[in-house]
Amino acid sequence: MKKHFLSLLLMLAVIMGSVSGLVSDAMAIPYAGPSVSISESEFYYNSNSKEFGTAGNNNVMAFDENGDVLDSFEVFLEITPVDFSVDLNYGTGGGFTIYNSNGDVILSGLFNPGSVLVINATGANFESSVISTFGGSLNFVPPGLFSAALGTLVADPSDQDILRTSGGATAEIQSSAVPEPATLLLLGAGLAGMGILGRLRKLVQ
C-alpha cells in the first residue's frame, strides 16, 4: 500500500512538472499573435500635465499571426492619456481605441502601469508595459504591446507646453498567441490532480 501511495504521489509530481514546463514555454513568446500596424499617426505630449495621447486619422493595417493582411482601413486612433507625472519611465493608466469610419470599435485595450516615453534629440518613442485587455471586432488576445516611433516632437505654436509629432509617426499593436492550449493543460492537470489526491486519501484512510 505504501509503495502504491508513493507511486501515485510521484505521478502527480510528474504531471504538474510537465504542465508547468509547457505553460512556461507557451508564455516564452508573448507576442506571437495578430498585430496592427499604424502609419501617419499624430501624437502629443503635454509637458505641463505630463500626459501623452494621440489624435488624428491614421492608416491602419491588421495582420494575423502569420503576417497575412486581415484588413486595411482609414480609422481614428485615440489614446486615453497616460500619466507620466511620476517619471517618463513609469507611466500609469491610459489605453487605446481604434474606430472605423462608422464609429465602430475595431480594437481597444488598456495599458498596465509602467509605460515608457523616451524623448531625446534624435526623436521620441512610446511603449506601453502591457496591454491587459483587448476589445473590439478583431480577435486579439492579451497580453499585448503598444509601441510607437514618434520621430521628432515639435512645440505647438499655440501652446508651448504641448509637443506634437509631425504626422509621420508609426505605431504597432501586438497580441499574444491564443492561450487555450495552456489553459486546457492547466484544467486537465487540475482534474488529474484531484483524481490522484482522491485516491491518496482512500489509501491513507
MOTADA-V907722 format. One record per run of one state. SS is the DSSP state (H for helix, E for strand, L for the rest). FROM is the first residue (numbers start at 1). LEN is the number of residues. If there is no record, write none. Layout:
# MOTADA-V907722
{{SS;FROM;LEN} {SS;FROM;LEN}}
This chain:
# MOTADA-V907722
{{L;1;1} {H;2;26} {L;28;7} {E;35;7} {L;42;1} {E;43;4} {L;47;4} {E;51;4} {L;55;2} {E;57;7} {L;64;5} {E;69;19} {L;88;2} {E;90;3} {L;93;2} {E;95;5} {L;100;5} {E;105;7} {L;112;3} {E;115;6} {L;121;2} {E;123;5} {L;128;3} {E;131;5} {L;136;5} {E;141;11} {L;152;2} {E;154;3} {L;157;2} {E;159;6} {L;165;4} {E;169;8} {L;177;3} {H;180;25} {L;205;1}}
